[in-house]
Amino acid sequence: MKYLYFATLLIFISFNSELSAKVTYIREHPNSYEELQENQRLQSIVAPQSKRIHEIRASQTEPPVLLSHKITDSVSNKYTIYQTHIERSATKWKIPASLIVAMIHAESFFDPNAVSHASAIGLMQILVNGGAAEVSRELYDNRPIRAQDLFIPEFNIDVGTAYLHLLETKYLNNIRSTSARRLLAIASYNCGLSNLMKYSFGDNNLSAFSTNINKLSDDELYTMLTTQLRIAETRTYVAKVYKLNKQYRALLN
């Protein structure tokens, strides 16, 4: 009887601990409990540890196989199920909705459960120890961003858009041209700002980088990023997102 009592007690304690954790989550995320239940299996995902904050996905020497730049009829409305979230984040972070849609198209092809070989997660392919960590520290008051949180479409879109906003307003704010600043943010989203500086002008000094960029016209910068940058994946990525953004802008308008 004694052993039965202790076994029952242990089960009761375990149940209450699990219940307490769920109650805490519900209080902190009142609209996300269903997503929590659906994503219990995803809690085992461990994001790669990195001393660098900026995302470092563009380490390949050959460009990856990317989907067509063209928006076909079969995919033109894939964004609509996320449109409310996209528009809300666009307004909140002052990033064009067409660019958010273009990046989701390029990053995950609208698959909220996408996970890359480097553990980039969700619609906007966010790294827990990359863009998410930066957004948490700079814009979310150090609120922890866990891997499973990034499978929630609304949250993923907000974090990804916030990261673009952070790149433009904090790191690239000395770039005079708005168009240039946006192109650089797109490139940095893919390869990380440190890598972008290193493999474009060979210098990690942000001030010197800004000075060099400001000497270029918007067309010269686009050419540099899509044909001369020494990161093949990022060259392809910038061209793809740029073209998709133009097409989605026409579609959304």
C-alpha positions in Angstrom: 0.0 0.0 0.0 2.9 2.3 0.8 4.4 1.9 -2.7 1.0 2.4 -4.3 0.5 5.6 -2.3 3.9 7.0 -3.5 3.3 6.0 -7.1 -0.1 7.7 -7.1 1.5 10.8 -5.5 4.2 10.9 -8.2 1.6 10.7 -10.9 -0.4 13.4 -9.3 2.6 15.7 -9.0 3.6 15.1 -12.6 0.0 15.8 -13.8 -0.1 19.0 -11.8 3.3 20.2 -13.1 2.1 19.6 -16.7 -1.2 21.4 -16.0 0.6 24.3 -14.4 2.9 24.7 -17.4 -0.1 24.7 -19.7 -2.0 27.2 -17.6 1.1 29.5 -17.5 1.3 29.3 -21.3 -2.4 30.1 -21.8 -2.0 33.2 -19.6 1.0 34.4 -21.5 -0.4 33.4 -25.0 -4.2 33.5 -24.7 -4.7 33.0 -28.4 -2.2 30.3 -28.9 -3.2 27.3 -26.8 -4.4 25.3 -29.8 -1.1 25.9 -31.6 0.7 24.7 -28.5 -1.2 21.4 -28.5 -0.6 20.9 -32.2 3.1 21.6 -31.8 3.9 19.5 -28.7 5.9 17.2 -30.9 8.1 20.1 -32.1 9.5 20.9 -28.7 12.4 18.5 -29.3 13.8 20.7 -32.0 17.2 22.1 -30.9 18.4 25.2 -32.8 22.1 25.3 -33.6 24.3 27.2 -31.1 26.2 30.2 -32.6 28.3 32.9 -31.2 27.0 35.2 -34.0 23.7 36.8 -33.7 23.1 37.5 -37.4 21.8 34.6 -39.5 24.5 32.6 -41.3 22.5 30.5 -43.7 24.4 31.6 -46.8 27.5 29.5 -46.4 27.1 27.5 -49.5 29.3 28.0 -52.5 26.7 27.0 -55.0 23.2 28.5 -55.3 20.4 26.3 -54.0 17.5 25.1 -56.2 14.9 27.8 -55.8 11.4 28.0 -57.0 10.5 30.0 -60.1 10.5 33.8 -59.9 7.1 33.8 -61.6 3.8 33.8 -59.6 1.6 31.3 -61.3 -2.2 31.1 -60.9 -1.9 28.1 -58.7 0.2 29.9 -56.1 -1.0 33.5 -56.5 -3.5 33.3 -53.6 -1.5 31.2 -51.2 -0.7 34.2 -49.2 -4.4 35.1 -48.6 -4.8 32.8 -45.5 -2.0 34.8 -43.9 -3.1 38.2 -45.3 -4.4 39.6 -42.0 -1.2 38.7 -40.2 0.9 40.1 -43.0 -0.9 43.4 -43.1 -0.8 43.8 -39.3 3.0 43.2 -39.2 3.5 45.4 -42.3 1.8 48.3 -40.5 3.4 47.7 -37.2 7.0 47.4 -38.5 6.7 49.7 -41.6 7.6 47.0 -44.1 5.7 46.7 -47.4 3.2 43.8 -47.3 4.3 42.8 -50.8 7.9 42.3 -49.5 6.7 40.2 -46.6 4.7 38.0 -49.0 7.7 37.8 -51.4 10.0 36.7 -48.7 7.5 34.1 -47.4 7.2 32.8 -51.0 11.0 32.6 -51.3 11.8 31.3 -47.9 9.2 28.6 -47.3 6.7 28.7 -50.3 4.0 29.4 -47.7 4.6 26.2 -45.6 4.3 27.2 -41.9 5.9 23.9 -40.9 9.0 24.2 -43.0 12.4 23.5 -41.3 15.7 23.9 -43.2 18.8 21.8 -42.9 20.1 24.7 -40.7 17.0 24.6 -38.4 15.5 27.8 -39.8 11.8 27.6 -39.0 8.4 28.4 -40.4 7.0 30.8 -43.0 9.9 33.2 -42.9 12.6 30.6 -42.0 13.8 32.1 -38.8 16.7 30.9 -36.7 16.1 30.8 -33.0 19.7 31.8 -32.3 19.8 34.2 -35.2 17.1 36.7 -36.1 14.8 35.6 -33.3 17.4 36.2 -30.7 18.1 39.7 -32.1 14.4 40.6 -32.2 13.9 39.2 -28.7 16.7 41.4 -27.3 16.0 44.6 -29.3 12.3 44.7 -29.8 10.5 42.1 -27.6 11.9 43.1 -24.2 14.0 39.9 -24.0 10.9 37.7 -24.2 12.2 34.2 -25.0 11.4 33.0 -28.6 11.3 29.2 -28.7 11.5 27.0 -31.7 7.9 25.8 -31.3 6.7 29.4 -31.2 8.0 30.0 -34.7 5.6 27.4 -36.1 2.7 29.7 -35.3 2.1 31.7 -38.5 1.1 35.0 -36.9 4.1 35.0 -34.6 6.6 33.8 -37.2 5.5 36.6 -39.6 5.8 39.2 -36.8 9.3 38.1 -35.8 10.5 37.9 -39.4 9.1 41.4 -40.2 10.5 42.8 -37.0 13.9 41.5 -38.0 13.7 43.3 -41.4 12.7 46.5 -39.5 15.6 46.1 -37.2 18.1 45.7 -40.0 16.8 48.8 -41.8 16.4 51.1 -38.8 19.3 50.1 -36.5 22.1 48.7 -38.7 21.5 50.2 -42.1 20.1 53.6 -41.0 23.1 55.4 -42.4 22.3 54.2 -45.9 20.8 57.3 -47.6 18.7 55.6 -50.3 15.6 53.9 -49.1 15.8 51.4 -52.0 19.4 50.6 -51.2 18.6 50.1 -47.5 15.8 47.7 -48.4 18.0 45.7 -50.8 20.7 45.4 -48.2 18.1 44.3 -45.6 16.9 41.5 -48.0 20.5 40.4 -48.5 21.3 40.6 -44.8 18.2 38.6 -43.9 19.6 35.7 -46.0 23.3 35.8 -45.2 23.7 38.0 -42.1 25.0 41.6 -42.1 28.5 40.5 -41.0 28.8 38.2 -43.9 27.4 40.7 -46.3 30.0 43.3 -45.2 32.8 40.7 -45.3 32.0 39.3 -48.8 31.1 42.6 -50.5 33.9 45.0 -49.4 36.0 42.8 -47.3 35.5 44.9 -44.1 33.3 44.3 -41.1 33.3 48.0 -40.2 29.7 49.2 -40.5 30.6 52.8 -40.9 33.0 52.0 -43.8 30.5 49.7 -45.3 27.8 52.4 -45.2 30.2 54.9 -46.8 31.0 52.5 -49.7 27.3 51.7 -50.3 26.4 55.4 -50.4 28.8 55.8 -53.3 26.7 53.4 -55.4 23.5 54.1 -57.3 20.6 51.8 -56.6 21.2 50.1 -59.9 24.9 49.6 -59.2 24.0 48.1 -55.8 21.5 45.7 -57.3 24.1 44.6 -59.8 26.7 44.1 -57.1 24.3 42.1 -54.9 23.1 39.9 -57.7 26.2 39.3 -59.8 29.3 40.2 -57.8 28.7 39.3 -54.1 30.8 36.3 -53.2 27.9 34.4 -51.7 26.1 32.5 -54.4 23.0 31.8 -52.4 22.5 35.4 -51.5 23.0 36.6 -55.1 20.2 34.3 -56.2 18.0 35.1 -53.2 18.2 38.9 -53.7 17.2 38.6 -57.4 14.4 36.2 -56.6 12.9 38.4 -53.7 13.3 41.6 -55.8 11.3 40.1 -58.7 8.7 38.5 -56.5 8.2 41.8 -54.6 7.4 43.6 -57.9 4.9 41.0 -58.9 3.2 40.8 -55.5 3.1 44.6 -55.3 1.1 44.6 -58.6 -1.1 41.8 -57.4 -1.8 43.4 -54.0 -2.6 46.8 -55.5 
